């Protein structure tokens, strides 16, 4: 079902199911001797959501090609492993630089507040829809998981006044902050992307950092890639058309927009980020159009 301005979802439908898919990829990517991430909470969170297809993936009940260039879940696992490590390293570097306040936008099933080694005194804010926040909090509590930082949840839709909700949760805009907008921008209309960056800038003290990704074609490559995934997964009973979840169309390049608003920008293409972690960018045709996607780290001057 195509997106609308007031649509809603849980972790088994619409945009929410992408959080479950990414968690399933993190679970698989955490296994093996050469894993570059370790997310012990991904698999139990996926099982708790209860989407049969993703449960079967994390339980190893579906056999997929292991060729890293073959299109399928193995390819998605490789892509998500590198993306996850990029954002893990971003938060770790920010914490080591003395930034003790982090905000994860559209947190979904992200478990960094539980699995990263945060310095004492760090506060991690997670923003997402109320149902998503409640589900993850309850599931991890049932598992006996304990946050490794002070975790504060902000149960609000990013289309609403999330800035006020964040401040009400104790966020201090006078302190430098590490922000992440991971896998988020293409799910926002172009104007909403600008509004997100405007709000982040207004809430950020000098020295704040932001990590995000940007697709120069306005999300068209993601749509193309998602159609391939949806067609392949339909054979296993997964019937959500992922390509309908993105907002395409012309939008301001994220790096330039942030630069124009006072941020210093460091940007690397996706193959460059792969190389940083000793991985070769896949040769699959369906991801060739995503080579120009950039991973951005911005610092507010």
Buried (B, 14 or more C-beta within 10 A) or exposed (E): EEBEEEEEBBBBBBBBBBBBBBBBBBBBBBEEEEEBBEBBBBBBBBBBBEBEBBBBBBEEEBEBEEEBBBBBBBBBBBBBBBBBBBBBBBBBBBBEEEBBBBBBBBBBBBBBBBBBEBEEEBBBBBBBBEBBBEBBBEBBEEBEBEBBBBBBBBBBBBBEEBBEBBBEBEBEBEBBBBBBBBBBBBBBBBEBBBBBBEBBBEBBBEBBBBBBBBBBBBBBBBBBBBBBBBEBBEEBEBEBBBBBBBBBEEBBBBBEBBBEBEBEBEBBBBBEBBBBEEBEBBEBEBBBBBBBBBBBBBBBE
